[in-house]
Amino acid sequence: MITCEPDILTRGLDVVFCGLNPAASAAAAGHNFSSRSNRFWKVLHRAGFTDVPLQAHEERRLLDYGCGIIAVVGRPTQRVDEVSLEEFKAARAEFKAKIRRYPRARSPLSASAPCRR
């Protein structure tokens, strides 16, 4: 399996999209939100975050638009219910540290669950 870095972060971002954990399909493809059925990239463009529609293999271009991606838990799964509550709790400190490491990344957004500092 190809591994991917689920987090696309740098300093000075305007917004960070927060996912619970990477999909197994994303890890296999090596890019976030890479499943053909995933609408993340289309919605991102339609919502005005990018001036052109991006594709999963262009995920690092998000940084050019002041956007980033972060996952709470780094382990890819087929379904989010495969991640236990204990795993989320164990990931908490590292997740908080990542958010602090990028000081202007103060607006985590998620379609699936809220992320709080």
DSSP file (Angstrom, degrees, kcal/mol; ACC not computed):
  #  RESIDUE AA STRUCTURE BP1 BP2  ACC     N-H-->O    O-->H-N    N-H-->O    O-->H-N    TCO  KAPPA ALPHA  PHI   PSI    X-CA   Y-CA   Z-CA
    1    1 A M              0   0    0      0, 0.0     2,-0.2     0, 0.0    27,-0.1   0.000 360.0 360.0 360.0 137.6    0.0    0.0    0.0
    2    2 A I        -     0   0    0     26,-0.4     2,-0.3     1,-0.0    28,-0.3  -0.585 360.0-141.8 -74.8 142.0    1.2    3.5   -0.8
    3    3 A T        -     0   0    0     -2,-0.2     2,-0.3    26,-0.1    24,-0.1  -0.820  15.0-163.8-106.0 152.0    1.2    5.8    2.2
    4    4 A C        -     0   0    0     -2,-0.3    27,-0.1    27,-0.1     3,-0.1  -0.924  26.9-117.4-129.3 157.1    0.3    9.4    2.2
    5    5 A E        -     0   0    0     -2,-0.3    27,-0.2    25,-0.3    69,-0.0  -0.845  25.4-163.0 -90.6 106.7    0.8   12.3    4.5
    6    6 A P        +     0   0    0      0, 0.0     2,-0.5     0, 0.0    -1,-0.2   0.763  66.7  80.2 -66.4 -23.0   -2.8   13.2    5.4
    7    7 A D        -     0   0    0     63,-0.1     2,-0.6    -3,-0.1    63,-0.2  -0.735  52.9-177.0 -92.0 128.2   -1.8   16.6    6.8
    8    8 A I  B     +A   69   0A   0     61,-2.7    61,-1.9    -2,-0.5     2,-0.3  -0.906  32.7 146.9-118.7  96.9   -1.2   19.4    4.3
    9    9 A L        +     0   0    0     -2,-0.6     2,-0.3    59,-0.2    59,-0.1  -0.937  20.0 157.2-137.5 152.9   -0.1   22.3    6.5
   10   10 A T    >   -     0   0    0     -2,-0.3     3,-0.7    92,-0.1     2,-0.1  -0.937  48.9 -76.1-157.9 172.0    2.1   25.3    6.7
   11   11 A R  T 3  S+     0   0    0     -2,-0.3    91,-0.1     1,-0.2    90,-0.0  -0.417 106.4  29.6 -73.4 150.8    2.2   28.5    8.7
   12   12 A G  T 3  S+     0   0    0      1,-0.2    -1,-0.2    -2,-0.1     2,-0.1   0.658  75.5 160.5  81.2  18.3   -0.1   31.4    7.9
   13   13 A L    <   -     0   0    0     -3,-0.7    93,-0.4     1,-0.1    -1,-0.2  -0.407  35.4-150.3 -71.7 148.8   -3.1   29.4    6.6
   14   14 A D  S    S+     0   0    0     52,-2.3     2,-0.3     1,-0.3    53,-0.2   0.804  79.5  10.1 -84.2 -33.8   -6.5   31.1    6.6
   15   15 A V  E     -b   67   0A   0     51,-1.8    53,-1.5    91,-0.1     2,-0.4  -0.998  58.6-157.1-149.4 145.5   -8.5   27.8    7.0
   16   16 A V  E     -bc  68 108A   0     91,-1.4    93,-2.7    -2,-0.3     2,-0.5  -0.992  15.8-143.1-126.0 124.0   -7.8   24.2    7.8
   17   17 A F  E     -bc  69 109A   0     51,-3.0    53,-2.4    -2,-0.4     2,-0.5  -0.763  21.2-149.8 -86.9 125.3  -10.2   21.5    6.8
   18   18 A C  E     -b   70   0A   0     91,-5.5    94,-0.4    -2,-0.5    95,-0.3  -0.850  15.1-175.5-106.5 123.4  -10.3   18.8    9.5
   19   19 A G  E     -b   71   0A   0     51,-3.1    53,-2.1    -2,-0.5    54,-0.2  -0.789  30.3-129.4-108.6 158.6  -11.0   15.2    8.9
   20   20 A L  S    S-     0   0    0      1,-0.3    53,-2.7    -2,-0.3    -1,-0.1   0.937  82.7 -31.5 -72.2 -46.5  -11.3   12.5   11.4
   21   21 A N  S    S-     0   0    0     51,-0.2    -1,-0.3    50,-0.1    53,-0.2  -0.958  75.1 -82.9-164.0 160.5   -8.8   10.1    9.7
   22   22 A P        -     0   0    0      0, 0.0    55,-1.7     0, 0.0     2,-0.2  -0.379  44.6-115.2 -69.7 146.6   -7.7    9.3    6.2
   23   23 A A  B  >  -d   77   0B   0     53,-0.2     4,-2.1     1,-0.1     3,-0.3  -0.508  19.9-122.0 -73.9 149.0   -9.7    6.9    4.1
   24   24 A A  H  > S+     0   0    0     53,-2.2     4,-2.4     1,-0.2     5,-0.2   0.865 115.4  56.9 -59.0 -35.5   -8.0    3.7    3.1
   25   25 A S  H  > S+     0   0    0     52,-0.3     4,-2.1     2,-0.2    -1,-0.2   0.871 105.3  50.7 -65.0 -35.8   -8.6    4.7   -0.5
   26   26 A A  H  >>S+     0   0    0     -3,-0.3     4,-2.0     2,-0.2     5,-1.3   0.912 110.5  48.5 -66.8 -42.6   -6.7    7.9    0.0
   27   27 A A  H  <5S+     0   0    0     -4,-2.1    -2,-0.2     1,-0.2    -1,-0.2   0.900 112.3  49.4 -63.5 -39.9   -3.8    6.0    1.6
   28   28 A A  H  <5S+     0   0    0     -4,-2.4   -26,-0.4     1,-0.2    -1,-0.2   0.885 116.9  40.7 -66.8 -38.2   -3.7    3.6   -1.3
   29   29 A A  H  <5S-     0   0    0     -4,-2.1    -1,-0.2     2,-0.2    -2,-0.2   0.713 107.4-125.6 -82.2 -21.4   -3.8    6.4   -3.9
   30   30 A G  T  <5S+     0   0    0     -4,-2.0     2,-0.3   -28,-0.3   -25,-0.3   0.602  78.1  87.6  86.6  11.7   -1.3    8.6   -2.0
   31   31 A H  S > <S-     0   0    0     -5,-1.3     3,-0.7    -6,-0.2    -2,-0.2  -0.998  79.1-105.4-145.8 146.0   -3.7   11.6   -1.9
   32   32 A N  T 3  S+     0   0    0     -2,-0.3    27,-0.1    24,-0.3   -27,-0.0  -0.365  99.5   5.6 -66.4 145.3   -6.5   13.0    0.3
   33   33 A F  T 3  S+     0   0    0      1,-0.1     8,-0.3    -2,-0.1    -1,-0.2   0.865  83.0 145.9  52.2  45.8  -10.1   12.7   -0.9
   34   34 A S    <   +     0   0    0     -3,-0.7    -1,-0.1    22,-0.1    -2,-0.1   0.538  24.8 113.3 -94.9  -7.8   -9.0   10.7   -3.9
   35   35 A S  S >  S-     0   0    0      1,-0.1     3,-1.6     2,-0.1    21,-0.1  -0.399  72.3-127.6 -64.4 140.5  -12.1    8.4   -4.3
   36   36 A R  T 3  S+     0   0    0      1,-0.3    -1,-0.1    -2,-0.1    -2,-0.0   0.799 110.1  53.1 -58.5 -28.7  -14.1    9.1   -7.4
   37   37 A S  T 3  S+     0   0    0      2,-0.0     2,-0.4     0, 0.0    -1,-0.3   0.584  84.5 103.9 -84.6  -9.3  -17.2    9.4   -5.3
   38   38 A N    <   -     0   0    0     -3,-1.6     3,-0.3     1,-0.1     4,-0.2  -0.601  50.8-168.3 -78.8 128.3  -15.7   12.0   -3.0
   39   39 A R     >  +     0   0    0     -2,-0.4     4,-2.9     1,-0.2     5,-0.3   0.315  54.2 110.0 -98.0   7.5  -16.9   15.5   -3.7
   40   40 A F  H  > S+     0   0    0      1,-0.2     4,-2.6     2,-0.2    -1,-0.2   0.903  80.0  45.1 -51.1 -50.8  -14.4   17.4   -1.6
   41   41 A W  H  > S+     0   0    0     -8,-0.3     4,-1.7    -3,-0.3    13,-0.4   0.879 115.2  47.0 -66.9 -39.2  -12.5   19.0   -4.4
   42   42 A K  H  > S+     0   0    0     -4,-0.2     4,-2.7     2,-0.2    -1,-0.2   0.928 114.7  46.5 -66.5 -45.1  -15.6   20.0   -6.4
   43   43 A V  H  X S+     0   0    0     -4,-2.9     4,-2.3     1,-0.2     6,-0.2   0.898 108.2  56.6 -65.2 -40.3  -17.3   21.5   -3.3
   44   44 A L  H  <>S+     0   0    0     -4,-2.6     5,-2.1    -5,-0.3     6,-0.6   0.913 112.6  41.7 -55.9 -45.6  -14.1   23.3   -2.4
   45   45 A H  H ><5S+     0   0    0     -4,-1.7     3,-1.8     4,-0.2    -2,-0.2   0.936 113.9  50.6 -68.4 -47.9  -14.0   25.0   -5.8
   46   46 A R  H 3<5S+     0   0    0     -4,-2.7    -2,-0.2     1,-0.3    -1,-0.2   0.802 106.6  56.3 -62.8 -28.8  -17.8   25.7   -5.9
   47   47 A A  T 3<5S-     0   0    0     -4,-2.3    -1,-0.3    -5,-0.2    -2,-0.2   0.520 120.1-110.6 -80.7  -5.4  -17.6   27.3   -2.4
   48   48 A G  T < 5S+     0   0    0     -3,-1.8    -3,-0.2     2,-0.2    -2,-0.1   0.583  83.7 122.2  90.8  10.4  -14.9   29.7   -3.7
   49   49 A F  S   <S+     0   0    0     -5,-2.1     2,-0.3    -6,-0.2    -4,-0.2   0.796  81.0  28.6 -74.7 -26.6  -11.9   28.4   -1.8
   50   50 A T        -     0   0    0     -6,-0.6    -2,-0.2    -5,-0.2    -1,-0.1  -0.941  68.5-140.7-129.9 154.0  -10.1   27.9   -5.2
   51   51 A D  S    S+     0   0    0     -2,-0.3    -1,-0.1     1,-0.1    -6,-0.0   0.589  92.4  34.6 -89.6 -10.3  -10.4   29.6   -8.5
   52   52 A V  S    S-     0   0    0      0, 0.0     2,-0.4     0, 0.0    -1,-0.1  -0.973  96.7 -97.9-136.0 151.6  -10.0   26.4  -10.4
   53   53 A P        -     0   0    0      0, 0.0     2,-0.2     0, 0.0   -11,-0.1  -0.573  42.7-153.5 -70.0 126.4  -11.2   22.8   -9.6
   54   54 A L        -     0   0    0    -13,-0.4     2,-0.3    -2,-0.4    -9,-0.1  -0.602   1.6-140.5 -95.0 160.8   -8.3   20.9   -8.1
   55   55 A Q    >   -     0   0    0     -2,-0.2     3,-2.4     1,-0.1   -21,-0.1  -0.792  32.0-100.4-114.8 163.9   -7.9   17.1   -8.2
   56   56 A A  G >  S+     0   0    0      1,-0.3     3,-1.8    -2,-0.3   -24,-0.3   0.848 120.7  58.2 -54.0 -39.5   -6.6   14.9   -5.4
   57   57 A H  G 3  S+     0   0    0      1,-0.3    -1,-0.3   -26,-0.1     3,-0.2   0.620 103.4  55.8 -70.0  -8.4   -3.0   14.7   -6.9
   58   58 A E  G X   +     0   0    0     -3,-2.4     3,-2.4     1,-0.2     4,-0.3   0.142  69.8 123.7-102.5  17.6   -2.9   18.5   -6.7
   59   59 A E  G X   +     0   0    0     -3,-1.8     3,-1.7     1,-0.3     4,-0.3   0.779  64.1  62.3 -53.8 -33.5   -3.6   18.6   -3.0
   60   60 A R  G >  S+     0   0    0      1,-0.3     3,-1.2    -3,-0.2     4,-0.3   0.711  88.0  73.0 -68.4 -18.1   -0.5   20.6   -2.1
   61   61 A R  G X> S+     0   0    0     -3,-2.4     3,-1.2     1,-0.2     4,-0.6   0.701  76.4  80.5 -66.8 -18.1   -1.8   23.4   -4.2
   62   62 A L  G X4>S+     0   0    0     -3,-1.7     5,-2.2    -4,-0.3     3,-1.4   0.862  82.2  63.9 -53.9 -35.2   -4.3   24.1   -1.4
   63   63 A L  G X45S+     0   0    0     -3,-1.2     3,-1.5     1,-0.3    -1,-0.3   0.837  93.6  60.4 -60.0 -33.4   -1.5   25.9    0.4
   64   64 A D  G <45S+     0   0    0     -3,-1.2    -1,-0.3    -4,-0.3    -2,-0.2   0.743 105.5  49.1 -64.7 -22.9   -1.4   28.5   -2.4
   65   65 A Y  G <<5S-     0   0    0     -3,-1.4    -1,-0.3    -4,-0.6    -2,-0.2   0.276 122.0-105.7 -99.2   8.6   -5.0   29.3   -1.5
   66   66 A G  T < 5S+     0   0    0     -3,-1.5   -52,-2.3     1,-0.3   -51,-1.8   0.725  82.7 122.6  75.0  21.6   -4.3   29.6    2.2
   67   67 A C  E   < + b   0  15A   0     -5,-2.2    -1,-0.3   -53,-0.2     2,-0.3  -0.852  35.7 179.5-118.0 151.8   -6.0   26.3    2.9
   68   68 A G  E     - b   0  16A   0    -53,-1.5   -51,-3.0    -2,-0.3     2,-0.4  -0.875  18.9-133.9-140.2 174.8   -4.8   23.1    4.6
   69   69 A I  E     +Ab   8  17A   0    -61,-1.9   -61,-2.7    -2,-0.3     2,-0.3  -0.992  20.6 177.5-133.0 138.7   -5.9   19.7    5.6
   70   70 A I  E     - b   0  18A   0    -53,-2.4   -51,-3.1    -2,-0.4     2,-0.4  -0.998  15.1-151.4-140.7 144.7   -5.4   17.9    8.9
   71   71 A A  E     - b   0  19A   0     -2,-0.3   -51,-0.2   -53,-0.2   -50,-0.1  -0.929  11.0-147.1-112.9 140.5   -6.6   14.5   10.2
   72   72 A V  S    S+     0   0    0    -53,-2.1     2,-0.4    -2,-0.4   -51,-0.2   0.960  93.0  30.7 -68.3 -51.2   -7.2   13.9   13.9
   73   73 A V  S    S-     0   0    0    -53,-2.7    -1,-0.2   -54,-0.2    15,-0.1  -0.924  72.0-153.3-110.0 133.1   -6.1   10.3   13.7
   74   74 A G        +     0   0    0     -2,-0.4    -1,-0.1   -53,-0.2   -53,-0.1   0.627  63.3 103.1 -81.8 -13.8   -3.4    9.4   11.1
   75   75 A R        -     0   0    0      1,-0.1     2,-0.1   -54,-0.0    -2,-0.1  -0.577  69.4-132.7 -78.0 122.6   -4.4    5.7   10.6
   76   76 A P        +     0   0    0      0, 0.0     2,-0.3     0, 0.0   -53,-0.2  -0.455  31.0 173.6 -71.6 144.7   -6.3    5.1    7.4
   77   77 A T  B     -d   23   0B   0    -55,-1.7   -53,-2.2    -2,-0.1   -52,-0.3  -0.949  43.1-122.4-143.0 163.5   -9.5    3.0    7.6
   78   78 A Q  S    S+     0   0    0     -2,-0.3     2,-0.3     1,-0.2   -53,-0.1   0.885 102.5  16.9 -70.1 -40.6  -12.3    1.9    5.3
   79   79 A R  S >  S-     0   0    0      1,-0.1     3,-1.7    -3,-0.1    -1,-0.2  -0.972  74.1-126.1-135.3 147.6  -14.9    3.5    7.7
   80   80 A V  G >  S+     0   0    0     -2,-0.3     3,-2.1     1,-0.3    -1,-0.1   0.785 105.7  70.3 -65.0 -26.1  -14.5    6.0   10.5
   81   81 A D  G 3  S+     0   0    0      1,-0.3    -1,-0.3    -3,-0.0    -3,-0.0   0.551  83.7  72.7 -71.3  -2.3  -16.2    3.6   12.9
   82   82 A E  G <  S+     0   0    0     -3,-1.7     2,-0.6     2,-0.1    -1,-0.3   0.549  81.3  84.0 -81.8  -8.8  -13.1    1.5   12.7
   83   83 A V  S <  S-     0   0    0     -3,-2.1     2,-0.1    -4,-0.1    -6,-0.0  -0.855  80.4-138.0 -96.1 123.2  -11.3    4.1   14.8
   84   84 A S     >  -     0   0    0     -2,-0.6     4,-2.0     1,-0.1     5,-0.2  -0.336  18.6-115.4 -80.0 160.9  -12.0    3.6   18.5
   85   85 A L  H  > S+     0   0    0      1,-0.2     4,-2.5     2,-0.2     5,-0.2   0.879 119.1  56.1 -58.5 -38.7  -12.7    6.2   21.1
   86   86 A E  H  > S+     0   0    0      1,-0.2     4,-2.5     2,-0.2    -1,-0.2   0.877 104.8  51.9 -62.6 -37.7   -9.4    5.3   22.7
   87   87 A E  H  > S+     0   0    0      2,-0.2     4,-1.5     1,-0.2    -1,-0.2   0.899 109.9  48.7 -66.8 -40.2   -7.6    5.9   19.5
   88   88 A F  H  X S+     0   0    0     -4,-2.0     4,-0.7     2,-0.2    -2,-0.2   0.921 112.5  48.6 -63.4 -43.5   -9.2    9.4   19.2
   89   89 A K  H >< S+     0   0    0     -4,-2.5     3,-0.8     1,-0.2     4,-0.5   0.907 110.2  51.2 -62.9 -41.1   -8.2   10.1   22.8
   90   90 A A  H 3< S+     0   0    0     -4,-2.5     4,-0.4     1,-0.2     3,-0.3   0.799 109.6  51.1 -66.2 -28.2   -4.6    9.0   22.2
   91   91 A A  H 3X S+     0   0    0     -4,-1.5     4,-2.6     1,-0.2    -1,-0.2   0.605  86.7  90.1 -83.1 -12.3   -4.4   11.2   19.1
   92   92 A R  H <X S+     0   0    0     -3,-0.8     4,-2.7    -4,-0.7     5,-0.2   0.895  84.8  46.9 -55.6 -50.2   -5.6   14.3   21.0
   93   93 A A  H  > S+     0   0    0     -4,-0.5     4,-2.2    -3,-0.3    -1,-0.2   0.916 114.5  46.7 -62.6 -44.3   -2.2   15.6   22.2
   94   94 A E  H  > S+     0   0    0     -4,-0.4     4,-2.2     2,-0.2    -1,-0.2   0.905 112.3  51.1 -65.4 -40.4   -0.5   15.2   18.8
   95   95 A F  H  X S+     0   0    0     -4,-2.6     4,-2.1     2,-0.2    -2,-0.2   0.936 111.1  47.6 -61.0 -47.5   -3.4   16.9   17.0
   96   96 A K  H  X S+     0   0    0     -4,-2.7     4,-2.2     1,-0.2    -1,-0.2   0.890 110.0  53.4 -61.4 -39.3   -3.4   19.8   19.4
   97   97 A A  H  X S+     0   0    0     -4,-2.2     4,-2.0    -5,-0.2    -1,-0.2   0.891 107.1  51.5 -63.8 -39.4    0.4   20.1   18.9
   98   98 A K  H  X S+     0   0    0     -4,-2.2     4,-0.8     2,-0.2    -1,-0.2   0.926 109.6  49.4 -63.1 -44.1    0.0   20.2   15.2
   99   99 A I  H >< S+     0   0    0     -4,-2.1     3,-0.7     1,-0.2     6,-0.3   0.905 113.0  47.3 -61.8 -41.2   -2.6   23.0   15.4
  100  100 A R  H 3< S+     0   0    0     -4,-2.2    -1,-0.2     1,-0.2    -2,-0.2   0.829 102.7  63.5 -69.1 -31.5   -0.3   25.0   17.7
  101  101 A R  H 3< S+     0   0    0     -4,-2.0    -1,-0.2     1,-0.3    -2,-0.2   0.739 104.5  48.7 -64.9 -22.5    2.7   24.4   15.4
  102  102 A Y  S X< S-     0   0    0     -4,-0.8     3,-2.2    -3,-0.7    -1,-0.3  -0.777  79.0-170.6-119.4  83.1    0.9   26.4   12.7
  103  103 A P  T 3  S+     0   0    0      0, 0.0    -1,-0.1     0, 0.0    -2,-0.1   0.688  79.0  47.5 -59.5 -28.2   -0.1   29.5   14.7
  104  104 A R  T 3  S+     0   0    0      1,-0.1     2,-1.9     2,-0.0     3,-0.2   0.496  83.2  97.9 -92.0  -0.3   -2.4   31.2   12.1
  105  105 A A    <   +     0   0    0     -3,-2.2    -3,-0.1    -6,-0.3    -1,-0.1  -0.580  44.9 137.7 -82.2  78.3   -4.3   27.9   11.3
  106  106 A R        +     0   0    0     -2,-1.9    -1,-0.2   -93,-0.4    11,-0.1   0.312  45.7  71.5-110.5   7.0   -7.1   28.8   13.7
  107  107 A S        -     0   0    0     -3,-0.2   -91,-1.4   -94,-0.1     2,-0.2  -0.518  58.0-178.0-126.4  66.5  -10.2   27.8   11.7
  108  108 A P  E     -c   16   0A   0      0, 0.0     2,-0.4     0, 0.0     7,-0.3  -0.468  10.4-173.1 -65.5 132.8  -10.5   24.0   11.6
  109  109 A L  E     -c   17   0A   0    -93,-2.7   -91,-5.5    -2,-0.2     2,-0.4  -0.948   7.2-179.7-125.5 146.8  -13.6   23.0    9.6
  110  110 A S        -     0   0    0     -2,-0.4   -91,-0.1   -93,-0.2     5,-0.0  -0.994  28.3-156.4-147.3 140.6  -15.0   19.6    9.0
  111  111 A A  S    S+     0   0    0     -2,-0.4    -1,-0.1   -93,-0.2   -92,-0.1   0.679 102.0  39.4 -81.6 -19.2  -18.0   18.3    7.1
  112  112 A S  S    S-     0   0    0    -94,-0.4    -1,-0.1     1,-0.4   -93,-0.1   0.762 128.1  -7.7-105.3 -28.9  -18.1   15.3    9.4
  113  113 A A  S    S-     0   0    0    -95,-0.3    -1,-0.4     2,-0.0     2,-0.1  -0.956  71.3-101.6-165.5 146.8  -17.4   16.6   12.9
  114  114 A P        -     0   0    0      0, 0.0     2,-0.5     0, 0.0    -5,-0.1  -0.441  27.9-150.7 -73.5 147.6  -16.3   19.8   14.6
  115  115 A C        -     0   0    0     -7,-0.3     2,-0.4    -2,-0.1    -5,-0.0  -0.976  14.0-168.7-116.7 130.8  -12.7   20.2   15.7
  116  116 A R              0   0    0     -2,-0.5    -9,-0.0     1,-0.1     0, 0.0  -0.920 360.0 360.0-122.2 147.8  -12.0   22.4   18.6
  117  117 A R              0   0    0     -2,-0.4    -1,-0.1   -11,-0.1   -17,-0.0   0.460 360.0 360.0 -76.2 360.0   -8.7   23.8   20.0
